[in-house]
């Protein structure tokens, strides 16, 4: 009877130890998985920020300014002046009356 009791006690202890060990292993594996997910998310965020930064640096340069009209072409010079005047009016720098006055002066000159 004593031998059977000893074997039974050993089996209970071994079973309990195995159950505890398995539970600890599963819990640790879960923690590692959460950490890996967090690391992967952080890495994705860093890669996205890097890609956006690279894209900003790789943006094409602005187009060159329009070529100035030839000095010998007075009509082209007037057209450029009128375009500049229209831009000033669109920006709110000139009133309608000022715009008309300057336009008439350009066309008369």
C-alpha positions in Angstrom: 0.0 0.0 0.0 2.8 2.4 0.7 4.4 1.9 -2.7 1.1 2.6 -4.4 0.6 5.7 -2.4 4.2 6.9 -3.3 3.6 6.2 -7.0 0.3 8.1 -6.9 1.8 11.1 -5.2 4.6 11.2 -7.7 2.1 11.0 -10.6 0.0 13.9 -9.1 3.1 16.0 -8.6 4.4 15.3 -12.1 1.0 16.1 -13.6 0.7 19.3 -11.7 4.2 20.4 -12.7 3.5 19.6 -16.3 0.3 21.6 -16.3 2.0 24.6 -14.6 4.9 24.4 -17.0 2.6 24.3 -20.0 0.6 27.3 -18.8 3.7 29.3 -18.2 5.0 28.4 -21.7 1.7 29.4 -23.3 1.7 32.7 -21.4 5.3 33.5 -22.3 4.6 32.6 -26.0 1.6 35.0 -25.9 3.8 37.8 -24.5 6.4 37.2 -27.1 3.8 37.3 -29.9 2.4 40.6 -28.6 5.9 42.0 -28.5 6.6 40.9 -32.0 3.4 42.5 -33.2 4.3 45.7 -31.5 7.8 45.6 -33.0 6.4 44.9 -36.4 3.9 47.8 -36.1 6.6 50.2 -35.0 8.8 49.0 -37.9 6.0 49.6 -40.4 5.5 53.1 -39.0 9.2 53.9 -39.3 9.3 52.6 -42.8 6.2 54.7 -43.8 7.8 57.8 -42.3 11.1 57.1 -44.1 9.2 56.5 -47.4 7.3 59.8 -47.0 10.6 61.6 -46.2 12.3 60.1 -49.3 9.3 61.0 -51.5 9.4 64.6 -50.3 13.1 64.8 -51.1 12.6 63.1 -54.5 9.8 65.6 -55.5 10.6 67.1 -58.9 12.0 70.6 -58.8 9.6 73.4 -59.7 9.4 74.3 -63.4 11.7 77.1 -64.5 10.2 80.6 -64.8 8.7 81.5 -68.1 11.1 83.0 -70.5 11.0 86.8 -70.7 9.5 88.1 -74.0 11.9 89.2 -76.7 13.0 92.8 -76.4 12.0 93.5 -80.0 8.3 92.4 -79.5 6.3 95.1 -77.8 3.0 93.2 -78.0 4.5 90.2 -76.1 5.8 92.7 -73.4 2.3 94.2 -73.0 0.8 90.7 -72.7 3.2 89.8 -70.0 2.5 93.1 -68.1 -1.3 92.4 -68.4 -0.8 88.9 -67.0 1.2 90.2 -64.1 -1.5 92.9 -63.5 -4.2 90.2 -63.6 -2.3 88.2 -61.0 -2.0 91.2 -58.7 -5.8 91.7 -59.0 -6.5 88.0 -58.3 -4.3 88.2 -55.2 -6.3 91.2 -54.0 -3.3 93.7 -54.2 -5.2 95.8 -56.8 -8.8 97.0 -56.7 -10.9 96.9 -59.9 -10.4 100.6 -60.5 -6.7 100.4 -60.1 -6.6 97.3 -62.4 -8.6 99.2 -65.1 -6.4 102.3 -64.8 -3.1 100.3 -65.1 -4.6 98.1 -67.9 -5.5 101.2 -69.9 -2.1 102.7 -69.3 -0.4 99.5 -70.6 -2.6 99.3 -73.7 -2.2 103.0 -74.5 1.6 102.9 -74.1 
